[in-house]
Amino acid sequence: MRVAPPVIINPSQRETLQQWARSRSLPARQVERAKVVLLAAEGKTDLEIAASLKISNQKAARWRKRFLQFDLTGLEKDAPRPGADPLSRPNSRGM
């Protein structure tokens, strides 16, 4: 069984994540991601986080990993998707 890497956050990061987790104005995705990282910092496993937040364990693992790689900025936006940039595609209506 794979063991998830530990998440250690400083007081400033904890405060920011707690604000995000309580927010009613931020996107729901960002709120969920903050909750994942806070639970991970408490030493919870990905399975425990998934059960607690009613998400997949893959999603919990993804946000733990993204936080460890990119810090708080990794939680703010989705990673770029493969494929053509939607702005560079020709207009499908011929305009």
Gaussian input, Z-matrix of N, CA and C with variables (Angstrom, degrees):
# hf/3-21g

backbone

0 1
 N
 C     1     B1
 C     2     B2     1     A1
 N     3     B3     2     A2     1     D1
 C     4     B4     3     A3     2     D2
 C     5     B5     4     A4     3     D3
 N     6     B6     5     A5     4     D4
 C     7     B7     6     A6     5     D5
 C     8     B8     7     A7     6     D6
 N     9     B9     8     A8     7     D7
 C    10    B10     9     A9     8     D8
 C    11    B11    10    A10     9     D9
 N    12    B12    11    A11    10    D10
 C    13    B13    12    A12    11    D11
 C    14    B14    13    A13    12    D12
 N    15    B15    14    A14    13    D13
 C    16    B16    15    A15    14    D14
 C    17    B17    16    A16    15    D15
 N    18    B18    17    A17    16    D16
 C    19    B19    18    A18    17    D17
 C    20    B20    19    A19    18    D18
 N    21    B21    20    A20    19    D19
 C    22    B22    21    A21    20    D20
 C    23    B23    22    A22    21    D21
 N    24    B24    23    A23    22    D22
 C    25    B25    24    A24    23    D23
 C    26    B26    25    A25    24    D24
 N    27    B27    26    A26    25    D25
 C    28    B28    27    A27    26    D26
 C    29    B29    28    A28    27    D27
 N    30    B30    29    A29    28    D28
 C    31    B31    30    A30    29    D29
 C    32    B32    31    A31    30    D30
 N    33    B33    32    A32    31    D31
 C    34    B34    33    A33    32    D32
 C    35    B35    34    A34    33    D33
 N    36    B36    35    A35    34    D34
 C    37    B37    36    A36    35    D35
 C    38    B38    37    A37    36    D36
 N    39    B39    38    A38    37    D37
 C    40    B40    39    A39    38    D38
 C    41    B41    40    A40    39    D39
 N    42    B42    41    A41    40    D40
 C    43    B43    42    A42    41    D41
 C    44    B44    43    A43    42    D42
 N    45    B45    44    A44    43    D43
 C    46    B46    45    A45    44    D44
 C    47    B47    46    A46    45    D45
 N    48    B48    47    A47    46    D46
 C    49    B49    48    A48    47    D47
 C    50    B50    49    A49    48    D48
 N    51    B51    50    A50    49    D49
 C    52    B52    51    A51    50    D50
 C    53    B53    52    A52    51    D51
 N    54    B54    53    A53    52    D52
 C    55    B55    54    A54    53    D53
 C    56    B56    55    A55    54    D54
 N    57    B57    56    A56    55    D55
 C    58    B58    57    A57    56    D56
 C    59    B59    58    A58    57    D57
 N    60    B60    59    A59    58    D58
 C    61    B61    60    A60    59    D59
 C    62    B62    61    A61    60    D60
 N    63    B63    62    A62    61    D61
 C    64    B64    63    A63    62    D62
 C    65    B65    64    A64    63    D63
 N    66    B66    65    A65    64    D64
 C    67    B67    66    A66    65    D65
 C    68    B68    67    A67    66    D66
 N    69    B69    68    A68    67    D67
 C    70    B70    69    A69    68    D68
 C    71    B71    70    A70    69    D69
 N    72    B72    71    A71    70    D70
 C    73    B73    72    A72    71    D71
 C    74    B74    73    A73    72    D72
 N    75    B75    74    A74    73    D73
 C    76    B76    75    A75    74    D74
 C    77    B77    76    A76    75    D75
 N    78    B78    77    A77    76    D76
 C    79    B79    78    A78    77    D77
 C    80    B80    79    A79    78    D78
 N    81    B81    80    A80    79    D79
 C    82    B82    81    A81    80    D80
 C    83    B83    82    A82    81    D81
 N    84    B84    83    A83    82    D82
 C    85    B85    84    A84    83    D83
 C    86    B86    85    A85    84    D84
 N    87    B87    86    A86    85    D85
 C    88    B88    87    A87    86    D86
 C    89    B89    88    A88    87    D87
 N    90    B90    89    A89    88    D88
 C    91    B91    90    A90    89    D89
 C    92    B92    91    A91    90    D90
 N    93    B93    92    A92    91    D91
 C    94    B94    93    A93    92    D92
 C    95    B95    94    A94    93    D93
 N    96    B96    95    A95    94    D94
 C    97    B97    96    A96    95    D95
 C    98    B98    97    A97    96    D96
 N    99    B99    98    A98    97    D97
 C   100   B100    99    A99    98    D98
 C   101   B101   100   A100    99    D99
 N   102   B102   101   A101   100   D100
 C   103   B103   102   A102   101   D101
 C   104   B104   103   A103   102   D102
 N   105   B105   104   A104   103   D103
 C   106   B106   105   A105   104   D104
 C   107   B107   106   A106   105   D105
 N   108   B108   107   A107   106   D106
 C   109   B109   108   A108   107   D107
 C   110   B110   109   A109   108   D108
 N   111   B111   110   A110   109   D109
 C   112   B112   111   A111   110   D110
 C   113   B113   112   A112   111   D111
 N   114   B114   113   A113   112   D112
 C   115   B115   114   A114   113   D113
 C   116   B116   115   A115   114   D114
 N   117   B117   116   A116   115   D115
 C   118   B118   117   A117   116   D116
 C   119   B119   118   A118   117   D117
 N   120   B120   119   A119   118   D118
 C   121   B121   120   A120   119   D119
 C   122   B122   121   A121   120   D120
 N   123   B123   122   A122   121   D121
 C   124   B124   123   A123   122   D122
 C   125   B125   124   A124   123   D123
 N   126   B126   125   A125   124   D124
 C   127   B127   126   A126   125   D125
 C   128   B128   127   A127   126   D126
 N   129   B129   128   A128   127   D127
 C   130   B130   129   A129   128   D128
 C   131   B131   130   A130   129   D129
 N   132   B132   131   A131   130   D130
 C   133   B133   132   A132   131   D131
 C   134   B134   133   A133   132   D132
 N   135   B135   134   A134   133   D133
 C   136   B136   135   A135   134   D134
 C   137   B137   136   A136   135   D135
 N   138   B138   137   A137   136   D136
 C   139   B139   138   A138   137   D137
 C   140   B140   139   A139   138   D138
 N   141   B141   140   A140   139   D139
 C   142   B142   141   A141   140   D140
 C   143   B143   142   A142   141   D141
 N   144   B144   143   A143   142   D142
 C   145   B145   144   A144   143   D143
 C   146   B146   145   A145   144   D144
 N   147   B147   146   A146   145   D145
 C   148   B148   147   A147   146   D146
 C   149   B149   148   A148   147   D147
 N   150   B150   149   A149   148   D148
 C   151   B151   150   A150   149   D149
 C   152   B152   151   A151   150   D150
 N   153   B153   152   A152   151   D151
 C   154   B154   153   A153   152   D152
 C   155   B155   154   A154   153   D153
 N   156   B156   155   A155   154   D154
 C   157   B157   156   A156   155   D155
 C   158   B158   157   A157   156   D156
 N   159   B159   158   A158   157   D157
 C   160   B160   159   A159   158   D158
 C   161   B161   160   A160   159   D159
 N   162   B162   161   A161   160   D160
 C   163   B163   162   A162   161   D161
 C   164   B164   163   A163   162   D162
 N   165   B165   164   A164   163   D163
 C   166   B166   165   A165   164   D164
 C   167   B167   166   A166   165   D165
 N   168   B168   167   A167   166   D166
 C   169   B169   168   A168   167   D167
 C   170   B170   169   A169   168   D168
 N   171   B171   170   A170   169   D169
 C   172   B172   171   A171   170   D170
 C   173   B173   172   A172   171   D171
 N   174   B174   173   A173   172   D172
 C   175   B175   174   A174   173   D173
 C   176   B176   175   A175   174   D174
 N   177   B177   176   A176   175   D175
 C   178   B178   177   A177   176   D176
 C   179   B179   178   A178   177   D177
 N   180   B180   179   A179   178   D178
 C   181   B181   180   A180   179   D179
 C   182   B182   181   A181   180   D180
 N   183   B183   182   A182   181   D181
 C   184   B184   183   A183   182   D182
 C   185   B185   184   A184   183   D183
 N   186   B186   185   A185   184   D184
 C   187   B187   186   A186   185   D185
 C   188   B188   187   A187   186   D186
 N   189   B189   188   A188   187   D187
 C   190   B190   189   A189   188   D188
 C   191   B191   190   A190   189   D189
 N   192   B192   191   A191   190   D190
 C   193   B193   192   A192   191   D191
 C   194   B194   193   A193   192   D192
 N   195   B195   194   A194   193   D193
 C   196   B196   195   A195   194   D194
 C   197   B197   196   A196   195   D195
 N   198   B198   197   A197   196   D196
 C   199   B199   198   A198   197   D197
 C   200   B200   199   A199   198   D198
 N   201   B201   200   A200   199   D199
 C   202   B202   201   A201   200   D200
 C   203   B203   202   A202   201   D201
 N   204   B204   203   A203   202   D202
 C   205   B205   204   A204   203   D203
 C   206   B206   205   A205   204   D204
 N   207   B207   206   A206   205   D205
 C   208   B208   207   A207   206   D206
 C   209   B209   208   A208   207   D207
 N   210   B210   209   A209   208   D208
 C   211   B211   210   A210   209   D209
 C   212   B212   211   A211   210   D210
 N   213   B213   212   A212   211   D211
 C   214   B214   213   A213   212   D212
 C   215   B215   214   A214   213   D213
 N   216   B216   215   A215   214   D214
 C   217   B217   216   A216   215   D215
 C   218   B218   217   A217   216   D216
 N   219   B219   218   A218   217   D217
 C   220   B220   219   A219   218   D218
 C   221   B221   220   A220   219   D219
 N   222   B222   221   A221   220   D220
 C   223   B223   222   A222   221   D221
 C   224   B224   223   A223   222   D222
 N   225   B225   224   A224   223   D223
 C   226   B226   225   A225   224   D224
 C   227   B227   226   A226   225   D225
 N   228   B228   227   A227   226   D226
 C   229   B229   228   A228   227   D227
 C   230   B230   229   A229   228   D228
 N   231   B231   230   A230   229   D229
 C   232   B232   231   A231   230   D230
 C   233   B233   232   A232   231   D231
 N   234   B234   233   A233   232   D232
 C   235   B235   234   A234   233   D233
 C   236   B236   235   A235   234   D234
 N   237   B237   236   A236   235   D235
 C   238   B238   237   A237   236   D236
 C   239   B239   238   A238   237   D237
 N   240   B240   239   A239   238   D238
 C   241   B241   240   A240   239   D239
 C   242   B242   241   A241   240   D240
 N   243   B243   242   A242   241   D241
 C   244   B244   243   A243   242   D242
 C   245   B245   244   A244   243   D243
 N   246   B246   245   A245   244   D244
 C   247   B247   246   A246   245   D245
 C   248   B248   247   A247   246   D246
 N   249   B249   248   A248   247   D247
 C   250   B250   249   A249   248   D248
 C   251   B251   250   A250   249   D249
 N   252   B252   251   A251   250   D250
 C   253   B253   252   A252   251   D251
 C   254   B254   253   A253   252   D252
 N   255   B255   254   A254   253   D253
 C   256   B256   255   A255   254   D254
 C   257   B257   256   A256   255   D255
 N   258   B258   257   A257   256   D256
 C   259   B259   258   A258   257   D257
 C   260   B260   259   A259   258   D258
 N   261   B261   260   A260   259   D259
 C   262   B262   261   A261   260   D260
 C   263   B263   262   A262   261   D261
 N   264   B264   263   A263   262   D262
 C   265   B265   264   A264   263   D263
 C   266   B266   265   A265   264   D264
 N   267   B267   266   A266   265   D265
 C   268   B268   267   A267   266   D266
 C   269   B269   268   A268   267   D267
 N   270   B270   269   A269   268   D268
 C   271   B271   270   A270   269   D269
 C   272   B272   271   A271   270   D270
 N   273   B273   272   A272   271   D271
 C   274   B274   273   A273   272   D272
 C   275   B275   274   A274   273   D273
 N   276   B276   275   A275   274   D274
 C   277   B277   276   A276   275   D275
 C   278   B278   277   A277   276   D276
 N   279   B279   278   A278   277   D277
 C   280   B280   279   A279   278   D278
 C   281   B281   280   A280   279   D279
 N   282   B282   281   A281   280   D280
 C   283   B283   282   A282   281   D281
 C   284   B284   283   A283   282   D282

   B1=1.4572
   B2=1.5228
   B3=1.3163
   B4=1.4560
   B5=1.5254
   B6=1.3238
   B7=1.4582
   B8=1.5208
   B9=1.3206
   B10=1.4626
   B11=1.5203
   B12=1.3355
   B13=1.4609
   B14=1.5365
   B15=1.3256
   B16=1.4681
   B17=1.5288
   B18=1.3181
   B19=1.4644
   B20=1.5222
   B21=1.3212
   B22=1.4579
   B23=1.5246
   B24=1.3314
   B25=1.4575
   B26=1.5263
   B27=1.3254
   B28=1.4596
   B29=1.5317
   B30=1.3335
   B31=1.4747
   B32=1.5287
   B33=1.3151
   B34=1.4614
   B35=1.5354
   B36=1.3367
   B37=1.4678
   B38=1.5280
   B39=1.3228
   B40=1.4705
   B41=1.5257
   B42=1.3217
   B43=1.4651
   B44=1.5295
   B45=1.3259
   B46=1.4696
   B47=1.5223
   B48=1.3350
   B49=1.4662
   B50=1.5255
   B51=1.3211
   B52=1.4655
   B53=1.5241
   B54=1.3279
   B55=1.4703
   B56=1.5223
   B57=1.3332
   B58=1.4659
   B59=1.5211
   B60=1.3278
   B61=1.4671
   B62=1.5338
   B63=1.3266
   B64=1.4732
   B65=1.5257
   B66=1.3226
   B67=1.4628
   B68=1.5270
   B69=1.3223
   B70=1.4579
   B71=1.5255
   B72=1.3427
   B73=1.4604
   B74=1.5355
   B75=1.3130
   B76=1.4623
   B77=1.5266
   B78=1.3335
   B79=1.4714
   B80=1.5361
   B81=1.3168
   B82=1.4707
   B83=1.5275
   B84=1.3160
   B85=1.4674
   B86=1.5236
   B87=1.3258
   B88=1.4621
   B89=1.5271
   B90=1.3103
   B91=1.4721
   B92=1.5275
   B93=1.3245
   B94=1.4575
   B95=1.5210
   B96=1.3173
   B97=1.4642
   B98=1.5239
   B99=1.3167
   B100=1.4678
   B101=1.5249
   B102=1.3229
   B103=1.4680
   B104=1.5196
   B105=1.3304
   B106=1.4688
   B107=1.5261
   B108=1.3226
   B109=1.4657
   B110=1.5252
   B111=1.3284
   B112=1.4657
   B113=1.5268
   B114=1.3140
   B115=1.4686
   B116=1.5266
   B117=1.3269
   B118=1.4632
   B119=1.5312
   B120=1.3312
   B121=1.4645
   B122=1.5278
   B123=1.3307
   B124=1.4701
   B125=1.5252
   B126=1.3275
   B127=1.4587
   B128=1.5150
   B129=1.3279
   B130=1.4717
   B131=1.5273
   B132=1.3180
   B133=1.4605
   B134=1.5240
   B135=1.3287
   B136=1.4636
   B137=1.5277
   B138=1.3156
   B139=1.4756
   B140=1.5297
   B141=1.3200
   B142=1.4717
   B143=1.5232
   B144=1.3291
   B145=1.4633
   B146=1.5258
   B147=1.3269
   B148=1.4675
   B149=1.5221
   B150=1.3148
   B151=1.4598
   B152=1.5258
   B153=1.3120
   B154=1.4598
   B155=1.5246
   B156=1.3366
   B157=1.4661
   B158=1.5258
   B159=1.3322
   B160=1.4692
   B161=1.5345
   B162=1.3304
   B163=1.4601
   B164=1.5201
   B165=1.3271
   B166=1.4679
   B167=1.5276
   B168=1.3300
   B169=1.4680
   B170=1.5253
   B171=1.3413
   B172=1.4596
   B173=1.5258
   B174=1.3230
   B175=1.4650
   B176=1.5252
   B177=1.3173
   B178=1.4645
   B179=1.5274
   B180=1.3216
   B181=1.4687
   B182=1.5300
   B183=1.3406
   B184=1.4665
   B185=1.5212
   B186=1.3444
   B187=1.4669
   B188=1.5195
   B189=1.3057
   B190=1.4757
   B191=1.5315
   B192=1.3257
   B193=1.4596
   B194=1.5252
   B195=1.3279
   B196=1.4671
   B197=1.5268
   B198=1.3445
   B199=1.4644
   B200=1.5294
   B201=1.3232
   B202=1.4619
   B203=1.5324
   B204=1.3107
   B205=1.4681
   B206=1.5236
   B207=1.3298
   B208=1.4618
   B209=1.5184
   B210=1.3207
   B211=1.4541
   B212=1.5362
   B213=1.3186
   B214=1.4613
   B215=1.5286
   B216=1.3193
   B217=1.4720
   B218=1.5290
   B219=1.3219
   B220=1.4547
   B221=1.5143
   B222=1.3344
   B223=1.4614
   B224=1.5229
   B225=1.3239
   B226=1.4558
   B227=1.5280
   B228=1.3251
   B229=1.4655
   B230=1.5158
   B231=1.3255
   B232=1.4587
   B233=1.5240
   B234=1.3072
   B235=1.4595
   B236=1.5253
   B237=1.3271
   B238=1.4633
   B239=1.5281
   B240=1.2996
   B241=1.4657
   B242=1.5173
   B243=1.3313
   B244=1.4634
   B245=1.5273
   B246=1.3225
   B247=1.4601
   B248=1.5150
   B249=1.3148
   B250=1.4598
   B251=1.5222
   B252=1.3064
   B253=1.4578
   B254=1.5288
   B255=1.3429
   B256=1.4746
   B257=1.5232
   B258=1.3191
   B259=1.4572
   B260=1.5222
   B261=1.3214
   B262=1.4667
   B263=1.5190
   B264=1.3162
   B265=1.4741
   B266=1.5262
   B267=1.3300
   B268=1.4693
   B269=1.5182
   B270=1.2918
   B271=1.4621
   B272=1.5305
   B273=1.3287
   B274=1.4564
   B275=1.5200
   B276=1.3368
   B277=1.4673
   B278=1.5183
   B279=1.3271
   B280=1.4476
   B281=1.5163
   B282=1.3065
   B283=1.4674
   B284=1.4897
   A1=109.21
   A2=115.81
   A3=122.18
   A4=110.10
   A5=116.15
   A6=121.30
   A7=108.32
   A8=115.92
   A9=120.67
   A10=110.06
   A11=116.85
   A12=119.54
   A13=110.14
   A14=117.08
   A15=119.43
   A16=110.99
   A17=115.11
   A18=121.37
   A19=107.29
   A20=115.43
   A21=120.99
   A22=106.73
   A23=116.00
   A24=120.30
   A25=109.48
   A26=115.24
   A27=119.87
   A28=109.06
   A29=118.43
   A30=120.46
   A31=113.68
   A32=117.58
   A33=120.61
   A34=110.77
   A35=116.24
   A36=120.31
   A37=110.30
   A38=116.73
   A39=120.62
   A40=110.45
   A41=116.17
   A42=119.96
   A43=110.79
   A44=116.61
   A45=120.83
   A46=110.68
   A47=117.10
   A48=120.88
   A49=111.11
   A50=117.85
   A51=120.46
   A52=111.04
   A53=116.67
   A54=120.07
   A55=110.39
   A56=116.09
   A57=119.91
   A58=110.68
   A59=116.99
   A60=121.39
   A61=111.61
   A62=117.14
   A63=121.23
   A64=112.72
   A65=116.85
   A66=121.42
   A67=112.64
   A68=113.89
   A69=120.69
   A70=110.98
   A71=115.97
   A72=119.31
   A73=112.74
   A74=117.71
   A75=120.47
   A76=110.32
   A77=117.22
   A78=119.38
   A79=110.72
   A80=116.44
   A81=121.82
   A82=111.39
   A83=117.14
   A84=120.46
   A85=111.12
   A86=116.26
   A87=120.43
   A88=110.63
   A89=117.13
   A90=121.74
   A91=109.21
   A92=116.86
   A93=121.48
   A94=111.54
   A95=116.68
   A96=121.11
   A97=111.31
   A98=116.88
   A99=120.77
   A100=110.07
   A101=116.82
   A102=120.55
   A103=111.12
   A104=116.98
   A105=121.21
   A106=109.75
   A107=116.85
   A108=120.71
   A109=110.89
   A110=117.84
   A111=119.85
   A112=111.23
   A113=116.81
   A114=119.90
   A115=111.26
   A116=116.15
   A117=119.93
   A118=110.28
   A119=116.27
   A120=120.65
   A121=111.53
   A122=116.82
   A123=121.17
   A124=111.60
   A125=116.79
   A126=120.92
   A127=114.46
   A128=117.23
   A129=120.72
   A130=110.19
   A131=115.59
   A132=120.80
   A133=109.30
   A134=116.00
   A135=119.78
   A136=110.94
   A137=116.66
   A138=119.83
   A139=111.29
   A140=117.00
   A141=120.39
   A142=110.83
   A143=116.41
   A144=120.75
   A145=109.88
   A146=115.84
   A147=120.71
   A148=111.25
   A149=116.50
   A150=120.28
   A151=111.07
   A152=116.79
   A153=121.64
   A154=112.40
   A155=116.39
   A156=121.02
   A157=113.54
   A158=116.12
   A159=121.60
   A160=111.25
   A161=114.20
   A162=121.90
   A163=107.64
   A164=117.13
   A165=119.44
   A166=109.81
   A167=115.46
   A168=118.18
   A169=110.53
   A170=117.92
   A171=120.75
   A172=110.66
   A173=115.92
   A174=120.24
   A175=110.33
   A176=117.23
   A177=120.94
   A178=110.19
   A179=116.56
   A180=121.20
   A181=110.77
   A182=116.59
   A183=121.34
   A184=110.89
   A185=117.60
   A186=119.80
   A187=111.88
   A188=117.03
   A189=119.74
   A190=108.50
   A191=115.67
   A192=121.18
   A193=111.20
   A194=116.86
   A195=120.97
   A196=110.65
   A197=117.68
   A198=120.18
   A199=110.44
   A200=116.90
   A201=120.00
   A202=111.33
   A203=117.66
   A204=121.76
   A205=112.90
   A206=116.57
   A207=120.63
   A208=115.15
   A209=118.62
   A210=122.30
   A211=109.86
   A212=117.76
   A213=121.49
   A214=112.67
   A215=117.11
   A216=119.22
   A217=111.57
   A218=117.62
   A219=121.23
   A220=113.23
   A221=117.16
   A222=120.93
   A223=112.41
   A224=116.81
   A225=120.01
   A226=114.22
   A227=116.97
   A228=119.39
   A229=110.21
   A230=115.48
   A231=120.98
   A232=109.29
   A233=116.13
   A234=120.84
   A235=108.51
   A236=117.08
   A237=119.37
   A238=110.91
   A239=115.81
   A240=121.84
   A241=109.54
   A242=117.26
   A243=118.82
   A244=110.56
   A245=115.42
   A246=119.81
   A247=111.05
   A248=114.67
   A249=120.45
   A250=110.54
   A251=115.25
   A252=121.47
   A253=107.99
   A254=118.14
   A255=119.49
   A256=112.81
   A257=118.20
   A258=120.56
   A259=112.74
   A260=116.18
   A261=119.27
   A262=112.83
   A263=116.74
   A264=119.78
   A265=110.10
   A266=117.40
   A267=119.37
   A268=109.25
   A269=115.21
   A270=121.20
   A271=109.25
   A272=116.88
   A273=121.20
   A274=112.71
   A275=117.08
   A276=119.11
   A277=111.86
   A278=116.76
   A279=120.54
   A280=113.61
   A281=117.69
   A282=120.29
   A283=111.87
   D1=135.49
   D2=179.95
   D3=-77.95
   D4=137.03
   D5=177.87
   D6=-103.22
   D7=127.59
   D8=-178.89
   D9=-69.77
   D10=143.73
   D11=178.30
   D12=-66.76
   D13=144.38
   D14=-179.16
   D15=-69.53
   D16=148.54
   D17=176.53
   D18=-110.23
   D19=122.09
   D20=178.03
   D21=-118.83
   D22=123.77
   D23=-178.63
   D24=-119.18
   D25=148.49
   D26=177.82
   D27=-87.62
   D28=168.44
   D29=-177.58
   D30=-57.58
   D31=-36.05
   D32=179.61
   D33=-65.97
   D34=-44.47
   D35=177.73
   D36=-63.63
   D37=-41.69
   D38=179.79
   D39=-59.93
   D40=-44.48
   D41=-179.37
   D42=-62.30
   D43=-45.23
   D44=178.98
   D45=-62.03
   D46=-46.46
   D47=-179.36
   D48=-63.52
   D49=-38.39
   D50=178.33
   D51=-66.26
   D52=-38.63
   D53=176.21
   D54=-63.21
   D55=-44.57
   D56=179.11
   D57=-62.71
   D58=-42.38
   D59=-176.91
   D60=-64.81
   D61=-28.44
   D62=-179.98
   D63=-91.21
   D64=-11.90
   D65=-171.66
   D66=-63.70
   D67=143.14
   D68=173.53
   D69=-109.47
   D70=-3.91
   D71=-177.76
   D72=-107.53
   D73=-18.16
   D74=177.36
   D75=-77.16
   D76=158.60
   D77=175.38
   D78=-59.12
   D79=143.16
   D80=-178.31
   D81=-57.05
   D82=-33.60
   D83=178.99
   D84=-61.19
   D85=-43.64
   D86=-178.51
   D87=-67.92
   D88=-37.82
   D89=177.47
   D90=-62.24
   D91=-46.61
   D92=179.28
   D93=-61.15
   D94=-42.85
   D95=179.98
   D96=-62.70
   D97=-40.47
   D98=177.98
   D99=-62.29
   D100=-41.08
   D101=179.01
   D102=-64.25
   D103=-39.40
   D104=178.16
   D105=-59.19
   D106=-48.67
   D107=-176.77
   D108=-67.10
   D109=-39.59
   D110=178.28
   D111=-61.93
   D112=-42.71
   D113=178.11
   D114=-67.16
   D115=-37.78
   D116=177.61
   D117=-63.56
   D118=-38.28
   D119=179.42
   D120=-67.66
   D121=-22.77
   D122=175.68
   D123=-80.14
   D124=-3.04
   D125=178.60
   D126=93.86
   D127=9.64
   D128=178.81
   D129=-71.57
   D130=148.59
   D131=175.59
   D132=-81.11
   D133=166.61
   D134=177.90
   D135=-61.73
   D136=-36.60
   D137=178.30
   D138=-65.80
   D139=-40.77
   D140=178.62
   D141=-66.73
   D142=-41.22
   D143=178.55
   D144=-63.49
   D145=-44.93
   D146=-179.63
   D147=-59.69
   D148=-44.43
   D149=179.88
   D150=-66.07
   D151=-41.06
   D152=-178.43
   D153=-65.48
   D154=-41.14
   D155=-176.43
   D156=-97.76
   D157=-1.53
   D158=-179.07
   D159=58.67
   D160=50.38
   D161=175.91
   D162=-128.90
   D163=173.55
   D164=178.14
   D165=-77.36
   D166=153.76
   D167=177.78
   D168=-68.28
   D169=-25.95
   D170=175.95
   D171=-64.96
   D172=-39.37
   D173=178.96
   D174=-66.35
   D175=-42.79
   D176=177.57
   D177=-60.75
   D178=-44.14
   D179=179.90
   D180=-64.67
   D181=-39.99
   D182=-179.24
   D183=-60.01
   D184=-44.95
   D185=-175.80
   D186=-77.64
   D187=-28.73
   D188=172.23
   D189=-62.17
   D190=-49.61
   D191=-178.00
   D192=-63.10
   D193=-44.73
   D194=-179.05
   D195=-62.20
   D196=-39.83
   D197=177.40
   D198=-64.62
   D199=-43.63
   D200=-179.44
   D201=-63.71
   D202=-32.09
   D203=-179.71
   D204=-80.49
   D205=-44.47
   D206=-168.73
   D207=-121.65
   D208=5.36
   D209=179.51
   D210=64.86
   D211=-151.55
   D212=-176.19
   D213=-64.28
   D214=-31.68
   D215=-179.03
   D216=-64.21
   D217=-25.90
   D218=178.45
   D219=-69.59
   D220=-17.40
   D221=-178.98
   D222=-93.84
   D223=-15.98
   D224=-172.10
   D225=-76.10
   D226=-34.70
   D227=-176.61
   D228=-133.68
   D229=154.33
   D230=174.76
   D231=-69.39
   D232=153.24
   D233=176.05
   D234=-70.10
   D235=151.07
   D236=178.09
   D237=-61.21
   D238=141.94
   D239=179.38
   D240=-94.32
   D241=152.05
   D242=176.71
   D243=-70.81
   D244=158.70
   D245=177.73
   D246=116.29
   D247=177.26
   D248=-178.10
   D249=-70.96
   D250=148.72
   D251=175.89
   D252=-68.58
   D253=126.78
   D254=-176.99
   D255=-59.96
   D256=-26.36
   D257=179.77
   D258=-76.19
   D259=-20.10
   D260=-178.02
   D261=-93.64
   D262=-4.74
   D263=-179.90
   D264=-76.89
   D265=144.65
   D266=175.54
   D267=-67.28
   D268=150.01
   D269=-179.79
   D270=-64.89
   D271=127.63
   D272=-175.28
   D273=-72.03
   D274=-13.92
   D275=-179.25
   D276=-97.03
   D277=6.79
   D278=175.78
   D279=74.54
   D280=22.17
   D281=-179.14
   D282=-88.40

